[in-house]
Amino acid sequence: MFVCHVCGAKDAEQKLVDETFRIDGSLILVEKIPAQVCYNCGEVVFSSETAEKIRTLLQRKAQPDKSIQVDVFAYQ
C-alpha cells in the first residue's frame, strides 16, 4: 500500500514521468519512467526495480536515444 513519505497521503497514481540527473557535470534526461505520483503533493516514488534499472542505465553510459539542447538560467 502506498503511503507518501513527504505528506503521509495514501493515494497515488501510476504515471510515466521524466527525470533529470546530473552526473559528473553532465545533465541527463531519462524519459517515460514508471512511477507512483502522490495525489496530494506530487511526490514521485520509484519502485526499487525501477530505481535499479535507472542506475544501471546511467552507469552503462550507453548511446542516448536522442540529444536535446537545454536553456540554462542563473538564479540571482
N, CA, C and O atoms as CSV, one atom per row, in Angstrom:
chain,resi,resn,atom,element,x,y,z
A,1,MET,N,N,0.838,-1.186,0.000
A,1,MET,CA,C,0.000,0.000,0.000
A,1,MET,C,C,0.883,1.249,0.000
A,1,MET,O,O,1.888,1.304,0.708
A,2,PHE,N,N,0.512,2.229,-0.778
A,2,PHE,CA,C,1.279,3.466,-0.903
A,2,PHE,C,C,1.008,4.387,0.279
A,2,PHE,O,O,-0.146,4.619,0.638
A,3,VAL,N,N,2.059,4.907,0.877
A,3,VAL,CA,C,1.974,5.996,1.851
A,3,VAL,C,C,3.087,6.972,1.491
A,3,VAL,O,O,4.265,6.612,1.509
A,4,CYS,N,N,2.714,8.204,1.164
A,4,CYS,CA,C,3.695,9.209,0.764
A,4,CYS,C,C,4.620,9.533,1.934
A,4,CYS,O,O,4.149,9.847,3.027
A,5,HIS,N,N,5.917,9.460,1.715
A,5,HIS,CA,C,6.887,9.752,2.773
A,5,HIS,C,C,7.049,11.255,3.011
A,5,HIS,O,O,7.722,11.658,3.960
A,6,VAL,N,N,6.440,12.086,2.161
A,6,VAL,CA,C,6.518,13.540,2.335
A,6,VAL,C,C,5.318,14.064,3.117
A,6,VAL,O,O,5.476,14.771,4.112
A,7,CYS,N,N,4.097,13.705,2.653
A,7,CYS,CA,C,2.892,14.288,3.265
A,7,CYS,C,C,2.017,13.278,3.992
A,7,CYS,O,O,1.076,13.667,4.684
A,8,GLY,N,N,2.308,11.987,3.848
A,8,GLY,CA,C,1.534,10.961,4.533
A,8,GLY,C,C,0.270,10.518,3.810
A,8,GLY,O,O,-0.439,9.640,4.302
A,9,ALA,N,N,-0.028,11.101,2.663
A,9,ALA,CA,C,-1.230,10.718,1.905
A,9,ALA,C,C,-1.130,9.256,1.476
A,9,ALA,O,O,-0.038,8.707,1.332
A,10,LYS,N,N,-2.291,8.645,1.277
A,10,LYS,CA,C,-2.321,7.222,0.942
A,10,LYS,C,C,-2.783,6.949,-0.479
A,10,LYS,O,O,-2.987,5.793,-0.851
A,11,ASP,N,N,-2.948,7.989,-1.271
A,11,ASP,CA,C,-3.410,7.814,-2.643
A,11,ASP,C,C,-2.355,8.291,-3.630
A,11,ASP,O,O,-1.783,9.372,-3.487
A,12,ALA,N,N,-2.111,7.452,-4.639
A,12,ALA,CA,C,-1.156,7.803,-5.691
A,12,ALA,C,C,-1.665,7.239,-7.003
A,12,ALA,O,O,-2.493,6.328,-7.029
A,13,GLU,N,N,-1.157,7.793,-8.086
A,13,GLU,CA,C,-1.492,7.259,-9.400
A,13,GLU,C,C,-0.225,6.790,-10.089
A,13,GLU,O,O,0.849,7.360,-9.897
A,14,GLN,N,N,-0.360,5.749,-10.889
A,14,GLN,CA,C,0.759,5.246,-11.672
A,14,GLN,C,C,0.879,6.117,-12.916
A,14,GLN,O,O,-0.085,6.275,-13.665
A,15,LYS,N,N,2.068,6.684,-13.137
A,15,LYS,CA,C,2.294,7.563,-14.288
A,15,LYS,C,C,3.667,7.280,-14.872
A,15,LYS,O,O,4.507,6.634,-14.246
A,16,LEU,N,N,3.876,7.774,-16.076
A,16,LEU,CA,C,5.206,7.786,-16.677
A,16,LEU,C,C,5.745,9.197,-16.520
A,16,LEU,O,O,5.101,10.159,-16.938
A,17,VAL,N,N,6.925,9.327,-15.918
A,17,VAL,CA,C,7.494,10.638,-15.633
A,17,VAL,C,C,8.862,10.768,-16.293
A,17,VAL,O,O,9.488,9.774,-16.662
A,18,ASP,N,N,9.309,12.002,-16.434
A,18,ASP,CA,C,10.653,12.309,-16.920
A,18,ASP,C,C,11.457,12.853,-15.744
A,18,ASP,O,O,10.946,13.658,-14.966
A,19,GLU,N,N,12.702,12.425,-15.607
A,19,GLU,CA,C,13.577,12.903,-14.530
A,19,GLU,C,C,14.927,13.291,-15.105
A,19,GLU,O,O,15.429,12.656,-16.033
A,20,THR,N,N,15.508,14.341,-14.540
A,20,THR,CA,C,16.862,14.736,-14.926
A,20,THR,C,C,17.835,14.334,-13.828
A,20,THR,O,O,17.499,14.350,-12.644
A,21,PHE,N,N,19.029,13.978,-14.232
A,21,PHE,CA,C,20.097,13.589,-13.317
A,21,PHE,C,C,21.353,14.339,-13.733
A,21,PHE,O,O,21.597,14.530,-14.925
A,22,ARG,N,N,22.153,14.765,-12.759
A,22,ARG,CA,C,23.434,15.406,-13.055
A,22,ARG,C,C,24.525,14.430,-12.625
A,22,ARG,O,O,24.655,14.089,-11.449
A,23,ILE,N,N,25.307,13.990,-13.618
A,23,ILE,CA,C,26.359,13.015,-13.355
A,23,ILE,C,C,27.660,13.555,-13.923
A,23,ILE,O,O,27.772,13.807,-15.122
A,24,ASP,N,N,28.643,13.730,-13.047
A,24,ASP,CA,C,29.954,14.265,-13.449
A,24,ASP,C,C,29.816,15.539,-14.269
A,24,ASP,O,O,30.527,15.729,-15.255
A,25,GLY,N,N,28.899,16.413,-13.860
A,25,GLY,CA,C,28.715,17.694,-14.525
A,25,GLY,C,C,27.831,17.654,-15.754
A,25,GLY,O,O,27.518,18.700,-16.323
A,26,SER,N,N,27.421,16.466,-16.174
A,26,SER,CA,C,26.554,16.338,-17.349
A,26,SER,C,C,25.106,16.175,-16.913
A,26,SER,O,O,24.806,15.450,-15.965
A,27,LEU,N,N,24.222,16.853,-17.613
A,27,LEU,CA,C,22.794,16.748,-17.349
A,27,LEU,C,C,22.222,15.652,-18.239
A,27,LEU,O,O,22.405,15.675,-19.456
A,28,ILE,N,N,21.525,14.689,-17.627
A,28,ILE,CA,C,20.968,13.556,-18.361
A,28,ILE,C,C,19.476,13.487,-18.090
A,28,ILE,O,O,19.046,13.551,-16.939
A,29,LEU,N,N,18.694,13.357,-19.140
A,29,LEU,CA,C,17.243,13.235,-19.042
A,29,LEU,C,C,16.852,11.799,-19.335
A,29,LEU,O,O,17.239,11.239,-20.361
A,30,VAL,N,N,16.082,11.201,-18.429
A,30,VAL,CA,C,15.517,9.869,-18.657
A,30,VAL,C,C,14.013,10.055,-18.767
A,30,VAL,O,O,13.376,10.588,-17.859
A,31,GLU,N,N,13.451,9.613,-19.883
A,31,GLU,CA,C,12.029,9.816,-20.153
A,31,GLU,C,C,11.218,8.550,-19.888
A,31,GLU,O,O,11.736,7.434,-19.922
A,32,LYS,N,N,9.929,8.763,-19.622
A,32,LYS,CA,C,8.933,7.688,-19.530
A,32,LYS,C,C,9.274,6.648,-18.472
A,32,LYS,O,O,9.226,5.445,-18.731
A,33,ILE,N,N,9.618,7.122,-17.278
A,33,ILE,CA,C,9.933,6.231,-16.167
A,33,ILE,C,C,8.634,5.915,-15.423
A,33,ILE,O,O,7.915,6.840,-15.046
A,34,PRO,N,N,8.310,4.632,-15.199
A,34,PRO,CA,C,7.112,4.309,-14.428
A,34,PRO,C,C,7.310,4.705,-12.962
A,34,PRO,O,O,8.339,4.401,-12.358
A,35,ALA,N,N,6.311,5.385,-12.404
A,35,ALA,CA,C,6.419,5.867,-11.025
A,35,ALA,C,C,5.037,5.982,-10.403
A,35,ALA,O,O,4.026,6.044,-11.103
A,36,GLN,N,N,5.014,6.009,-9.080
A,36,GLN,CA,C,3.806,6.360,-8.355
A,36,GLN,C,C,3.932,7.838,-8.006
A,36,GLN,O,O,4.971,8.282,-7.518
A,37,VAL,N,N,2.866,8.598,-8.261
A,37,VAL,CA,C,2.872,10.032,-8.003
A,37,VAL,C,C,1.766,10.337,-7.003
A,37,VAL,O,O,0.599,10.033,-7.247
A,38,CYS,N,N,2.136,10.939,-5.877
A,38,CYS,CA,C,1.186,11.259,-4.809
A,38,CYS,C,C,0.130,12.238,-5.319
A,38,CYS,O,O,0.456,13.271,-5.902
A,39,TYR,N,N,-1.145,11.897,-5.092
A,39,TYR,CA,C,-2.236,12.789,-5.494
A,39,TYR,C,C,-2.204,14.101,-4.716
A,39,TYR,O,O,-2.603,15.141,-5.240
A,40,ASN,N,N,-1.733,14.058,-3.469
A,40,ASN,CA,C,-1.789,15.239,-2.610
A,40,ASN,C,C,-0.662,16.230,-2.887
A,40,ASN,O,O,-0.921,17.417,-3.083
A,41,CYS,N,N,0.586,15.760,-2.905
A,41,CYS,CA,C,1.721,16.691,-3.004
A,41,CYS,C,C,2.537,16.542,-4.283
A,41,CYS,O,O,3.400,17.375,-4.559
A,42,GLY,N,N,2.279,15.497,-5.069
A,42,GLY,CA,C,3.009,15.318,-6.323
A,42,GLY,C,C,4.353,14.628,-6.191
A,42,GLY,O,O,5.084,14.511,-7.175
A,43,GLU,N,N,4.694,14.166,-4.994
A,43,GLU,CA,C,5.962,13.456,-4.804
A,43,GLU,C,C,6.014,12.241,-5.731
A,43,GLU,O,O,5.035,11.508,-5.867
A,44,VAL,N,N,7.164,12.041,-6.364
A,44,VAL,CA,C,7.360,10.931,-7.296
A,44,VAL,C,C,8.146,9.835,-6.585
A,44,VAL,O,O,9.186,10.096,-5.982
A,45,VAL,N,N,7.636,8.598,-6.661
A,45,VAL,CA,C,8.283,7.466,-5.998
A,45,VAL,C,C,8.506,6.360,-7.023
A,45,VAL,O,O,7.582,5.947,-7.724
A,46,PHE,N,N,9.751,5.889,-7.099
A,46,PHE,CA,C,10.098,4.790,-7.993
A,46,PHE,C,C,10.167,3.496,-7.197
A,46,PHE,O,O,10.574,3.498,-6.035
A,47,SER,N,N,9.772,2.394,-7.819
A,47,SER,CA,C,9.951,1.091,-7.187
A,47,SER,C,C,11.447,0.794,-7.127
A,47,SER,O,O,12.234,1.416,-7.842
A,48,SER,N,N,11.839,-0.147,-6.281
A,48,SER,CA,C,13.259,-0.497,-6.187
A,48,SER,C,C,13.753,-1.075,-7.513
A,48,SER,O,O,14.899,-0.842,-7.899
A,49,GLU,N,N,12.898,-1.828,-8.215
A,49,GLU,CA,C,13.279,-2.370,-9.520
A,49,GLU,C,C,13.536,-1.253,-10.528
A,49,GLU,O,O,14.508,-1.298,-11.283
A,50,THR,N,N,12.657,-0.251,-10.534
A,50,THR,CA,C,12.813,0.872,-11.460
A,50,THR,C,C,14.064,1.673,-11.126
A,50,THR,O,O,14.814,2.055,-12.024
A,51,ALA,N,N,14.293,1.931,-9.839
A,51,ALA,CA,C,15.486,2.678,-9.423
A,51,ALA,C,C,16.758,1.946,-9.849
A,51,ALA,O,O,17.718,2.574,-10.295
A,52,GLU,N,N,16.765,0.626,-9.713
A,52,GLU,CA,C,17.930,-0.163,-10.113
A,52,GLU,C,C,18.133,-0.106,-11.627
A,52,GLU,O,O,19.267,-0.013,-12.096
A,53,LYS,N,N,17.051,-0.160,-12.386
A,53,LYS,CA,C,17.158,-0.085,-13.846
A,53,LYS,C,C,17.706,1.279,-14.278
A,53,LYS,O,O,18.519,1.357,-15.199
A,54,ILE,N,N,17.263,2.359,-13.613
A,54,ILE,CA,C,17.779,3.700,-13.912
A,54,ILE,C,C,19.274,3.763,-13.602
A,54,ILE,O,O,20.061,4.269,-14.403
A,55,ARG,N,N,19.660,3.245,-12.433
A,55,ARG,CA,C,21.072,3.254,-12.030
A,55,ARG,C,C,21.924,2.513,-13.059
A,55,ARG,O,O,22.982,2.998,-13.462
A,56,THR,N,N,21.466,1.354,-13.476
A,56,THR,CA,C,22.196,0.562,-14.471
A,56,THR,C,C,22.294,1.304,-15.797
A,56,THR,O,O,23.355,1.334,-16.421
A,57,LEU,N,N,21.196,1.898,-16.222
A,57,LEU,CA,C,21.173,2.656,-17.476
A,57,LEU,C,C,22.190,3.793,-17.445
A,57,LEU,O,O,22.921,3.998,-18.414
A,58,LEU,N,N,22.240,4.526,-16.344
A,58,LEU,CA,C,23.146,5.668,-16.238
A,58,LEU,C,C,24.608,5.236,-16.116
A,58,LEU,O,O,25.496,5.927,-16.613
A,59,GLN,N,N,24.865,4.114,-15.468
A,59,GLN,CA,C,26.242,3.640,-15.314
A,59,GLN,C,C,26.808,3.045,-16.596
A,59,GLN,O,O,28.019,3.079,-16.814
A,60,ARG,N,N,25.944,2.500,-17.443
A,60,ARG,CA,C,26.410,1.887,-18.692
A,60,ARG,C,C,26.970,2.905,-19.664
A,60,ARG,O,O,27.802,2.580,-20.511
A,61,LYS,N,N,26.508,4.141,-19.537
A,61,LYS,CA,C,26.912,5.205,-20.458
A,61,LYS,C,C,26.657,4.784,-21.906
A,61,LYS,O,O,27.493,4.980,-22.787
A,62,ALA,N,N,25.488,4.204,-22.120
A,62,ALA,CA,C,25.087,3.758,-23.457
A,62,ALA,C,C,24.823,4.963,-24.353
A,62,ALA,O,O,24.723,6.095,-23.881
A,63,GLN,N,N,24.714,4.708,-25.619
A,63,GLN,CA,C,24.379,5.756,-26.584
A,63,GLN,C,C,22.949,6.221,-26.305
A,63,GLN,O,O,22.043,5.390,-26.241
A,64,PRO,N,N,22.725,7.523,-26.137
A,64,PRO,CA,C,21.365,8.008,-25.866
A,64,PRO,C,C,20.460,7.846,-27.082
A,64,PRO,O,O,20.931,7.782,-28.217
A,65,ASP,N,N,19.151,7.780,-26.827
A,65,ASP,CA,C,18.164,7.688,-27.907
A,65,ASP,C,C,18.132,8.962,-28.733
A,65,ASP,O,O,17.890,8.927,-29.940
A,66,LYS,N,N,18.380,10.092,-28.071
A,66,LYS,CA,C,18.404,11.383,-28.760
A,66,LYS,C,C,19.137,12.382,-27.881
A,66,LYS,O,O,19.402,12.104,-26.711
A,67,SER,N,N,19.465,13.541,-28.435
A,67,SER,CA,C,20.074,14.638,-27.678
A,67,SER,C,C,19.199,15.868,-27.839
A,67,SER,O,O,18.578,16.070,-28.882
A,68,ILE,N,N,19.157,16.696,-26.785
A,68,ILE,CA,C,18.379,17.929,-26.831
A,68,ILE,C,C,19.227,19.086,-26.329
A,68,ILE,O,O,20.213,18.879,-25.622
A,69,GLN,N,N,18.844,20.294,-26.692
A,69,GLN,CA,C,19.503,21.499,-26.198
A,69,GLN,C,C,18.714,21.987,-24.989
A,69,GLN,O,O,17.484,21.937,-24.991
A,70,VAL,N,N,19.409,22.457,-23.960
A,70,VAL,CA,C,18.763,22.911,-22.733
A,70,VAL,C,C,19.168,24.346,-22.443
A,70,VAL,O,O,20.353,24.677,-22.475
A,71,ASP,N,N,18.193,25.200,-22.161
A,71,ASP,CA,C,18.479,26.572,-21.734
A,71,ASP,C,C,18.883,26.560,-20.261
A,71,ASP,O,O,18.325,25.801,-19.468
A,72,VAL,N,N,19.847,27.396,-19.896
A,72,VAL,CA,C,20.342,27.464,-18.524
A,72,VAL,C,C,20.187,28.883,-18.014
A,72,VAL,O,O,20.587,29.835,-18.685
A,73,PHE,N,N,19.609,29.030,-16.830
A,73,PHE,CA,C,19.435,30.325,-16.188
A,73,PHE,C,C,20.117,30.294,-14.831
A,73,PHE,O,O,20.057,29.284,-14.129
A,74,ALA,N,N,20.766,31.395,-14.453
A,74,ALA,CA,C,21.367,31.519,-13.130
A,74,ALA,C,C,20.388,32.246,-12.219
A,74,ALA,O,O,19.892,33.318,-12.566
A,75,TYR,N,N,20.111,31.676,-11.072
A,75,TYR,CA,C,19.247,32.318,-10.088
A,75,TYR,C,C,20.057,33.399,-9.393
A,75,TYR,O,O,21.126,33.129,-8.844
A,76,GLN,N,N,19.540,34.638,-9.418
A,76,GLN,CA,C,20.293,35.744,-8.809
A,76,GLN,C,C,19.462,36.446,-7.781
A,76,GLN,O,O,19.926,37.404,-7.162
